[in-house]
Amino acid sequence: FFSVVSLACVCPALRSMSSASLTLLLVLCAASAVLAHTEFAAELRLRGERGPLNRPLREVPVCPQGIANLNVSVPYGYYTPTSGLTGDALREALHAIIANAKRFTYAQVWDGLQGVDEDTCNTNNVILLYTLRSVPKSQHGGDLTQWNREHVWAKSRGFPSESYVPYTDLHHLRAASVPVNTIRSNKDFDSDGIPLATND
């Protein structure tokens, strides 16, 4: 949500959107991200390619009880102050909604990601972005067999240090495999169908 609001501040087209349209945009972005990650893993499996550290990619775990327990609804009344607003008035109302958001240190992000990316089938694990592997929460750090903190929007593209608020914004930080995160680097996303990691 913060990322969409941030974009609304700099993009005139988003400033003129209604609160309902911005909410729909946020939902579509989230759904697209989940679909893209699932398609990426499926495409690698179909090609017989291997994942990080040249390991075979496993099927994405299916956890119906976990999916049923997910609550992705917006709290009742959360966007009420934005009703009927457009332009600067909408931007100001959205800013007022998020103005008191808690800011984390980069060290605190480890704990945040363990909740945000928790595997609902195994609450001792997190689901990694890109590979969709379920790994123990305790296996975080910088080694090739661990997971680390991936800035979905590369930090080098606008907020290179912790002194910038977005650097520790959990809305665009995800748990990711260290080697995959390294390969991704600060590349932008595209829909050309070419996988990020290959056997090469």
C-alpha positions in Angstrom: 0.0 0.0 0.0 2.8 2.5 0.9 4.4 1.9 -2.5 1.1 2.7 -4.3 0.7 5.8 -2.1 4.3 6.8 -2.8 3.7 6.5 -6.5 0.5 8.5 -6.2 2.5 11.4 -4.8 4.8 11.5 -7.9 2.5 10.3 -10.7 -0.2 12.7 -11.9 -2.2 9.8 -13.4 -2.5 8.1 -10.0 -3.3 11.4 -8.2 -6.5 11.8 -10.2 -7.7 8.2 -9.4 -10.5 7.7 -6.9 -9.9 5.7 -3.7 -11.8 2.7 -5.1 -9.6 2.7 -8.2 -6.4 2.9 -6.1 -7.7 0.0 -3.9 -8.4 -2.0 -7.0 -4.9 -1.2 -8.4 -3.4 -2.3 -5.1 -5.3 -5.6 -5.2 -4.4 -6.2 -8.9 -0.7 -5.5 -8.2 -0.7 -8.0 -5.3 -2.5 -10.6 -7.4 -0.1 -10.1 -10.4 2.9 -10.5 -8.1 1.7 -13.8 -6.8 0.8 -15.0 -10.3 4.2 -13.9 -11.7 6.1 -15.7 -8.9 4.0 -18.9 -9.4 4.4 -18.8 -13.2 8.2 -18.2 -12.9 8.6 -21.3 -10.8 6.3 -23.4 -13.0 8.1 -22.3 -16.2 11.4 -23.3 -14.8 10.0 -26.7 -13.8 8.4 -27.2 -17.2 11.8 -26.6 -18.9 13.5 -29.0 -16.5 15.6 -26.2 -15.2 17.0 -26.1 -11.7 16.7 -23.6 -9.0 19.4 -21.9 -6.8 22.5 -24.0 -6.1 21.6 -26.2 -9.0 18.9 -28.0 -7.0 15.7 -29.3 -8.7 12.8 -27.0 -8.1 10.1 -28.6 -6.0 6.4 -28.2 -6.6 4.8 -25.3 -4.8 3.2 -26.7 -1.6 -0.5 -26.7 -1.6 -2.0 -25.8 1.8 -5.8 -25.4 1.6 -6.1 -24.8 5.3 -3.5 -22.1 5.1 -5.1 -20.4 2.2 -8.5 -20.5 3.9 -6.9 -18.8 7.0 -5.6 -15.8 5.0 -7.3 -12.6 5.7 -6.7 -10.1 2.9 -9.6 -7.8 3.5 -9.3 -4.1 4.2 -10.4 -3.3 7.7 -14.0 -1.8 7.7 -13.9 2.0 7.4 -10.1 2.2 6.7 -10.6 4.1 3.5 -13.7 6.0 4.6 -11.8 9.4 4.8 -11.0 9.1 1.1 -14.6 8.6 -0.1 -15.3 10.8 -3.1 -11.9 12.5 -3.2 -9.6 12.9 -6.1 -6.3 14.8 -6.8 -4.5 16.5 -4.0 -7.4 16.0 -1.5 -7.1 12.2 -2.1 -3.3 12.3 -1.7 -3.6 14.2 1.6 -6.3 11.8 2.9 -4.2 8.8 2.0 -1.2 10.4 3.7 -3.2 11.0 6.8 -4.1 7.3 6.9 -0.5 6.1 6.8 1.2 9.0 8.5 1.6 7.2 11.8 3.0 4.0 10.3 5.8 2.4 12.5 9.2 2.7 11.0 11.5 -0.3 11.5 15.3 -0.6 11.7 16.9 -2.9 9.1 17.7 -5.3 11.9 14.0 -5.4 12.9 13.0 -6.3 9.3 14.2 -9.9 9.9 11.4 -10.3 12.5 8.9 -8.5 10.3 9.6 -10.7 7.3 9.2 -13.8 9.5 5.6 -12.7 10.0 4.8 -11.3 6.6 6.2 -14.2 4.6 5.3 -16.9 7.1 4.4 -20.3 5.5 0.8 -20.9 6.7 1.3 -24.7 6.3 4.4 -24.6 8.6 4.6 -21.6 10.8 8.3 -22.3 11.6 9.1 -21.5 8.0 8.9 -18.6 5.5 8.0 -18.8 1.8 10.7 -17.3 -0.4 10.0 -14.8 -3.1 10.8 -16.0 -6.7 11.4 -19.7 -5.8 8.4 -20.2 -3.5 10.4 -22.6 -1.3 9.5 -23.0 2.3 12.6 -22.7 4.5 13.1 -22.3 8.3 12.7 -18.8 9.6 16.0 -19.3 11.5 18.0 -19.8 8.3 18.5 -16.1 7.5 21.7 -14.3 6.8 24.2 -13.9 4.0 25.3 -17.5 3.3 24.3 -19.1 0.0 22.1 -21.6 1.8 20.2 -18.9 3.7 17.5 -16.4 2.9 17.9 -12.6 3.1 15.9 -9.4 2.7 15.0 -8.6 -0.9 14.0 -5.1 -1.9 11.4 -5.7 -4.6 12.0 -2.2 -5.8 15.8 -2.1 -5.8 17.2 0.1 -3.1 19.8 1.5 -5.4 17.0 3.1 -7.4 16.1 5.8 -4.9 16.9 4.9 -1.3 20.5 3.5 -1.0 20.7 3.6 2.9 18.7 3.1 6.0 18.3 6.8 6.5 15.6 6.7 3.8 12.2 5.5 5.0 11.5 3.1 2.1 14.8 1.2 2.9 13.0 -0.7 5.7 9.4 -0.5 4.4 7.9 -4.0 4.8 5.5 -3.3 1.9 8.3 -4.0 -0.6 10.7 -6.2 1.3 10.4 -10.0 1.0 12.3 -13.1 2.1 14.4 -14.4 -0.8 17.0 -17.0 -1.4 20.5 -15.4 -1.1 21.8 -16.7 -4.6 18.5 -15.7 -6.3 18.6 -12.2 -4.7 22.2 -11.8 -5.9 21.3 -12.8 -9.4 18.3 -10.5 -9.5 20.6 -7.6 -8.3 18.9 -4.3 -9.2 17.3 -5.5 -12.4 13.9 -4.2 -13.3 11.0 -6.6 -13.8 9.8 -7.4 -17.3 7.3 -9.8 -18.9 9.5 -11.2 -21.6 9.3 -14.8 -20.4 13.0 -15.2 -19.9 13.7 -16.7 -16.5 15.9 -14.8 -14.1 18.0 -17.8 -13.1 19.1 -20.6 -15.4 21.6 -23.5 -15.5 24.2 -21.3 -17.2 
